[in-house]
Amino acid sequence: MKKIILYGSRYGSSRRYAEQLSALSGIPTASFADAHALSDAKILVYVGGLYAGGVLGMKKVLRAHAPVPDQRLIVATVGLADPSLAENVQNIRASLQKQLSPGWFARASLFHLRGAIDYQKLSPGHRAAMALLYQSLRKTPPEKQTAEDQALVETYGKRVDFVDFSALSPILEALLK
């Protein structure tokens, strides 16, 4: 049974998770940009960074490859939003439902991981978007801010790393089923 772990990573968190999952499972990993014939993969794991509600590279890869019978998809999103908060998971899954075809979404096992951010390494566009968001949140009264909003304000401009390899355990279990 062929298995593959693909990742979409701009700043490195998704790649780190994919490489660790590969080391734990023995399944090869590759960037989504290097994805080729996936129709013979019985299990496809996609670890991707969340950017503006979408998972980097996932739509491109899966649009080019229609699901085949008995093929499993495991998607692990990586972002700053805390996946222990139900509202964050709801928002991520609603976005995934828009990004995946009904065929892929129906067979996907979904997991959510926390990533990292280093404002000094952000592209100019991402840095500008985060600055606008930060300025907007600073104008919002604290009682109207969500926990995520408050965390963004507190960590703005800093290097923050929430990567937690122990969070890969449920994904590893799903791979071994």
N, C-alpha and C positions, 0 to 999 in steps of 0.2 A: 504494500500500500504506500503510494508516494504521498509525502507530506512536504509542505513548504511554508516558511514564515516570510512574509513580505512586510516591509515597513515603508512608511512615508514620514520622513523626518527632515525638518528644516534646521533646527538648532541642536538636535542630538538626543533628546530624551527618548523618543520613540525608537531610535536606533539602539540606544543602550538597553531598553527593555527587550527588543527583538533579539539582540545578541545574547543577553542573559538567558532568555527563554530557549534559544538555540543551544546554549551550553548545557542547560538543564535537561533538555529533551533529546538532544542529538539530531534535531531536525535542521536542515540547512536554512540559512536566511539570506535574503537579498533585498536590495532597494527596489521599490515599485518600478523604478525606471528601467530595471534590468529584468522585469517579469516577461516571461515568454510562455509558450504553450502550457496553460494551466488546466486544460481539460482532463489531463491524466492525473492530476492531483486529487486524491480522495479527501484530503483534509488541507484546507487553505486557511492559514492564520494571517490576518492583516492587523498590524500594529501601526496606528497612524495618529499623527498630531492633529489636534483640533485647531482650525484657523477659521474665524468668522463663521462658525457653525458647521463647517465641512471638515471631513477627514482627508488630509493631504494625500492625493494620488489614488485614493480608493475607487472613486467613481470611474476614473480613466481605466484602471485595471479591470474592474468588474464589468464595465460596459463592453469591453472587448472580448469578454469570456462569459458566455451564457452558462448557467449551472447545468451540470450533467447529473443523471440519476445517482443517488447515494453520495453525492459530493457534499461535504460539510464545510461550513464557513464559520470561523471564529474571528470576531472583530474585537480588538482592544483599542479603545480611544485613549489618547494621552493629552491631558490639558491641565490647566491650572485650577479649574473648578473642582471642588471637593466632591468626590463621588459618594461620600457618606450622606450627602444631603439629597433627599428624594427629588426636590425641585430641579437640581442640576442634572440628575439622571434622566428625568422626564424630558428636559430640554434637549439633552444630547440624543436621546432615542428618537424624539420627534424629528430632529435634523437627519439622523441616520435613515429614517423611513423615507425622507425626501431624496436622499442620496442613493439609496439602493433600489434596485428593481424589486417588484413584489416577490419574484422568484428567489432572489438572494436574501431579502429581508426575512422571508418565512423560514429559511433554513439556518439563519445566523444565530450563533450564541454570542451574546454581547457582554463585554466587560469594560470597565472604565478605570483608568489609572491616572495618577497625578504626575505631572511633569515638572519642569524647571523653567526658570526665566532668568536671563542675564541682560538687563536693559542695555548694557554697553555693546552687546553683540547683536542686537536687533537691527534689522534692515531699516533704512530711513522711513520707509512706509509704515512698518510695524511700530517703530518708535513714535511716529507722529500719531498713529491711531491710539496707542496707549496713552499718550499725553492728552489727547482730546478726551478720552474716557476718564482719565484721572481728574482733569479740570472740571468735567461735568459732575463727577462724584463728590468732589470737594464742595460744590455748591448745594448738594443735596443734604438736608438735615440728617444727622446721625440716626434719628429714630425711624427714618424712611429708607435707610440703607440696609441691604441684606448682609448676611455674614460674609458673602463673597465680595460685595462692594467694600466693606470695611477692611477686609484682608488686602484687597488691591490698593486701597489708599495707604495702608500701613507699610506695604512692601514696595511701593512705587519707587523706581529708580535703583533698586537694590538687586543683588543676585540672590535668588531663592531657589532651593532645590528640594522638591517634594518626592523625588524618585524613591520608590520603596520596592525593592525586588521581592520582598515577602508577599506582595500583592499579586505576584505571578502564580501563586499556589493554585487558586481556583482554575486558572487557565491551563496549567499543567495537568490538573485532574481532568478537565474537559478533553484534553488531547489524548489522554490515556484511556478514555471510555471506548 
